[in-house]
Amino acid sequence: MSVVKRNVVIAGGGSAGWMAAAMLSRLLGAQFSITLIESSEIATVGVGEATIPPIRTFNQVLGINEADFLRATGGTIKLAIEFNGWGSPASNYLHAFGGIGREQGFASFYHYWHRARAEGLTDNREDDFWQYSLNAHAARAGRFTPLEQIPNTPLPGLQYAYHFDAGRYAQLLKRYCQTAGVHHMDATIDRVMLDADSGDINALQLTSGQQLAGDFFIDCTGARSLLLGKALGVGFTDYAEWLPCNRAIALPSERLNVVPPYTRATAHGAGWSWQIPLTHRTGNGIVYSAQNLSDDEALNTLQQQLTGPAVAEPNLIRFKVGRRVKQWHKNCVALGLASGFLEPLESTSLHLVQSAVTRLVKMFPAPTCYASQAEAFNRHAQTEFESVRDFIILHYHLNGRQEPMWRDCQRMAIPQALAQRIALFKASGQVHTAADELFTEPAWQQVMLGQGVRPESYHTLADGLSQQQLGDFMVHLKTIYARTVKQLPEHEAYLATLNTHL
Ligand SMILES: Cc1cc2nc3c(=O)[nH]c(=O)nc-3n(C[C@H](O)[C@H](O)[C@H](O)COP(=O)(O)OP(=O)(O)OC[C@H]3O[C@@H](n4cnc5c(N)ncnc54)[C@H](O)[C@@H]3O)c2cc1C
C-alpha cells in the first residue's frame, strides 16, 4: 500500500531555511515531501560566520566531509573567542572551548587552582587559569590539528568549531538538498492562508497567483517572521532592557597574512566589534547601540580597526534582540531570525537553528496532536534561549568600562537566575549548570574571571590533597599542555594540507 507523503513547506532560504531542509531531508525525507520556497527579490541577512563546536555534529549527521566543507566555505578552525577591552579597556581574556585542567569528581578544577594560587603554588600572572586549557594554549600559539585526546594521558584534546562564509554554507546545503530531493521554488509569498476553523496555516499565496499548500510549515523568513509572527500573531519578547545594542555594520576585508584559530570580540565605547578570519577574506563588523553611537561614528570606528583593505561595501543591519513568545504555534515552527535573535557575541544563532531543528526532528508531529508537542518544544526552546541570553548579558553586566552605555549595563537589574549565578561564583567559586545547558562550567568561569570576578573561597574538596600533591598536580598539568601544544602544526599549515587556500 502506498502512503501519501505529508507536505512540509519551509519558507525562506537563508542559513536557517537550508539547514532545516538539509536535516529534515536527511532524516525524514522518506516520510515527507519537503519544499523550500525563497525569494530572489528578498535578500538574506548575509552575515553569520562564527560557530560553536556542535556544528560539527550537524555536518557529521548530514554526512558532509570536513575538508570538503572547509574548502567550500573558506572555513578556518575556531578554538576560542578573544575578548578585548571588556573587563577594562586594557583587559584581554579568552573564552576557550573545552575543559580547563583535569576535572576532579565533585569539585571542578577551578577549586584546586584557586587553592594553588592562594598558596603560591602556581604563577601569579593574570591569565594563569588559562595555562591549564589546551585550547587556550593552541589558540595563542596559532596551532591546530584534530586531537581527540592528549596522547598517553586521560586528558581530552582540542574542542573546535569553525569560522566560515555563511552564504557559501547555504549554497553548499542547497546543493545537498537538491540531490536529496527537496523541491525548490523561487517565488515571493504574498499572503498566508489560514483555516477558518482550526486557525492552522493551509497554504502560502504567492505573488504569481499560485498557492502552495502544506501540512506543516517552517517559518525561516528572517526577522519579518511572516508566518509565525505576522500571520499567526505570535508576539515578541524584547530583551533591549539588558542588551542595548540594536545595529550592526558588516565590512569584510582582505584575508589576514596569518589566520588565527579564534574570533576576536573587541569592546568599544558603545558596543563591540568582531573579527572573523576566513581563508579568502576577513569578516569584520561592529555591533552598537544606536542611542549611543551614530551610524557614521560606528563605521568610522570599524574602518579604523580593519587590518587590510575592505573588499565590499558596508552592510548596515538593524536588529531587535528578543524572541517570539512561542517558537511553535498551530502547524508552524519558526527557526532562525523568524524565531528571535541574540547578538552574535558568543556565535550562537546558527547553533540555535541547529538545536531547534534537532528538537523538531525528535518531536516531529503526528497529524493530530500538535498541542502537547508544541508545548514541550516551546518549553525547551525558552529555557535554552534564556540561558544563552543570560550568558551574553553576563559580558555586558560585568564590564569594567566608564562610557555611559557600559555604566548603565553595570547598574542594570539583571535576570534573577543570572544574578544568583554571579553571586554564587563570587562567594564560593561554584557554577551550577543544568545537564543540557549549552555553556558549561568552564565557559562561565572564564568569562567571570576574565571580567574581574574574584571568588572569595573554594570548595573544601580541594583541601583533600596535601600541598605537595597539589603543587605537583599543577606543575604536571602545565607541563603536559605546554609540551602538547609545541607538537601541534601551525593552523595555517593544517589548513594548507586540506587545500583550503585553493
Ligand atoms: C550582525 C549579525 C551578525 C551575525 N553573526 C553571526 C555569527 O557569527 N554566528 C552565527 O551563528 N550567527 C550569526 N548571525 C545570525 C545569522 O546570520 C542568522 O541567524 C542566520 O543567517 C539565519 O538567518 P535566517 O535564515 O533566519 O534569515 P535570513 O538570512 O534573513 O533569510 C530569510 C529568507 O526568507 C526569504 N523570504 C523573506 N520574505 C519572503 C517572502 N515574502 N517570500 C519568499 N521568501 C521570503 C528570503 O528570501 C531569505 O531567503 C548574525 C546575525 C547578525 C544580524
The ligand as an SDF file (V2000), in Angstrom:
LIG
                    3D

 53 58  0  0  0  0  0  0  0  0999 V2000
   25.1360   41.3390   12.6050 C   0  0  0  0  0  0  0  0  0  0  0  0
   24.9010   39.8710   12.6710 C   0  0  0  0  0  0  0  0  0  0  0  0
   25.9800   39.0120   12.8520 C   0  0  0  0  0  0  0  0  0  0  0  0
   25.7700   37.6400   12.9620 C   0  0  0  0  0  0  0  0  0  0  0  0
   26.8260   36.8120   13.1920 N   0  0  0  0  0  0  0  0  0  0  0  0
   26.6060   35.5010   13.4340 C   0  0  0  0  0  0  0  0  0  0  0  0
   27.6590   34.6150   13.7730 C   0  0  0  0  0  0  0  0  0  0  0  0
   28.8270   34.9920   13.8110 O   0  0  0  0  0  0  0  0  0  0  0  0
   27.3500   33.3330   14.0270 N   0  0  0  0  0  0  0  0  0  0  0  0
   26.0620   32.8630   13.9730 C   0  0  0  0  0  0  0  0  0  0  0  0
   25.8330   31.6820   14.2540 O   0  0  0  0  0  0  0  0  0  0  0  0
   25.0580   33.6670   13.6020 N   0  0  0  0  0  0  0  0  0  0  0  0
   25.2930   34.9690   13.3520 C   0  0  0  0  0  0  0  0  0  0  0  0
   24.2470   35.7860   12.9930 N   0  0  0  0  0  0  0  0  0  0  0  0
   22.9140   35.2340   12.8010 C   0  0  0  0  0  0  0  0  0  0  0  0
   22.7810   34.5970   11.4490 C   0  0  0  0  0  0  0  0  0  0  0  0
   23.1950   35.4590   10.4270 O   0  0  0  0  0  0  0  0  0  0  0  0
   21.3220   34.2500   11.2320 C   0  0  0  0  0  0  0  0  0  0  0  0
   20.8120   33.6630   12.3780 O   0  0  0  0  0  0  0  0  0  0  0  0
   21.2120   33.2490   10.1510 C   0  0  0  0  0  0  0  0  0  0  0  0
   21.8050   33.7340    8.9930 O   0  0  0  0  0  0  0  0  0  0  0  0
   19.7960   32.8480    9.9100 C   0  0  0  0  0  0  0  0  0  0  0  0
   19.1310   33.8110    9.1540 O   0  0  0  0  0  0  0  0  0  0  0  0
   17.7240   33.4000    8.6080 P   0  0  0  0  0  0  0  0  0  0  0  0
   17.9000   32.2840    7.6400 O   0  0  0  0  0  0  0  0  0  0  0  0
   16.8410   33.1810    9.7530 O   0  0  0  0  0  0  0  0  0  0  0  0
   17.1720   34.7070    7.8870 O   0  0  0  0  0  0  0  0  0  0  0  0
   17.5800   35.4320    6.5200 P   0  0  0  0  0  0  0  0  0  0  0  0
   19.0130   35.2430    6.1900 O   0  0  0  0  0  0  0  0  0  0  0  0
   17.0850   36.8400    6.6510 O   0  0  0  0  0  0  0  0  0  0  0  0
   16.7460   34.6920    5.3810 O   0  0  0  0  0  0  0  0  0  0  0  0
   15.3840   34.9610    5.1830 C   0  0  0  0  0  0  0  0  0  0  0  0
   14.8940   34.2180    3.9410 C   0  0  0  0  0  0  0  0  0  0  0  0
   13.5000   34.3920    3.8310 O   0  0  0  0  0  0  0  0  0  0  0  0
   13.1610   34.7000    2.4910 C   0  0  0  0  0  0  0  0  0  0  0  0
   11.9370   35.4960    2.4770 N   0  0  0  0  0  0  0  0  0  0  0  0
   11.6320   36.5570    3.2570 C   0  0  0  0  0  0  0  0  0  0  0  0
   10.4340   37.0550    2.9200 N   0  0  0  0  0  0  0  0  0  0  0  0
    9.9680   36.2610    1.9170 C   0  0  0  0  0  0  0  0  0  0  0  0
    8.7890   36.2630    1.1130 C   0  0  0  0  0  0  0  0  0  0  0  0
    7.8200   37.1970    1.2570 N   0  0  0  0  0  0  0  0  0  0  0  0
    8.6630   35.3130    0.1660 N   0  0  0  0  0  0  0  0  0  0  0  0
    9.6160   34.3690   -0.0190 C   0  0  0  0  0  0  0  0  0  0  0  0
   10.7460   34.3300    0.7050 N   0  0  0  0  0  0  0  0  0  0  0  0
   10.9240   35.2740    1.6450 C   0  0  0  0  0  0  0  0  0  0  0  0
   14.3560   35.4670    1.9590 C   0  0  0  0  0  0  0  0  0  0  0  0
   14.4070   35.4050    0.5280 O   0  0  0  0  0  0  0  0  0  0  0  0
   15.5010   34.6870    2.6240 C   0  0  0  0  0  0  0  0  0  0  0  0
   15.8030   33.5820    1.8050 O   0  0  0  0  0  0  0  0  0  0  0  0
   24.4600   37.1310   12.8550 C   0  0  0  0  0  0  0  0  0  0  0  0
   23.3840   37.9990   12.6150 C   0  0  0  0  0  0  0  0  0  0  0  0
   23.5910   39.3530   12.5430 C   0  0  0  0  0  0  0  0  0  0  0  0
   22.4130   40.2540   12.3090 C   0  0  0  0  0  0  0  0  0  0  0  0
  1  2  1  0
  2  3  1  0
  2 52  2  0
  3  4  2  0
  4  5  1  0
  4 50  1  0
  5  6  2  0
  6  7  1  0
  6 13  1  0
  7  8  2  0
  7  9  1  0
  9 10  1  0
 10 11  2  0
 10 12  1  0
 12 13  2  0
 13 14  1  0
 14 15  1  0
 14 50  1  0
 15 16  1  0
 16 17  1  0
 16 18  1  0
 18 19  1  0
 18 20  1  0
 20 21  1  0
 20 22  1  0
 22 23  1  0
 23 24  1  0
 24 25  2  0
 24 26  1  0
 24 27  1  0
 27 28  1  0
 28 29  2  0
 28 30  1  0
 28 31  1  0
 31 32  1  0
 32 33  1  0
 33 34  1  0
 33 48  1  0
 34 35  1  0
 35 36  1  0
 35 46  1  0
 36 37  1  0
 36 45  1  0
 37 38  2  0
 38 39  1  0
 39 40  1  0
 39 45  2  0
 40 41  1  0
 40 42  2  0
 42 43  1  0
 43 44  2  0
 44 45  1  0
 46 47  1  0
 46 48  1  0
 48 49  1  0
 50 51  2  0
 51 52  1  0
 52 53  1  0
M  END
$$$$
